[in-house]
């Protein structure tokens, strides 16, 4: 599934291992999410950090696909050491 197709309310898993709930249904390089990490916070996350999502049956799916702009953003972040 494309990251841009993930809807508001979807539970996701980020590359750092933290879970989050998407708070928007927008497309692009960033998404708004409620992140459950050391603290629970709301804010923007990079779309390329989404590695899994929960489907309607409650199972984690890892068939995440990124757009060209999201992959370009990832490459830029990686080159800067983020």
Buried (B, 14 or more C-beta within 10 A) or exposed (E): EEBBEBEEEBBBBBEEEBBBBBBBBEBEBBBBBEBBEEEEEEEEBBBBBBBBBBEEEEEEEEEBEBBEBBBEBBEEBEEEEE
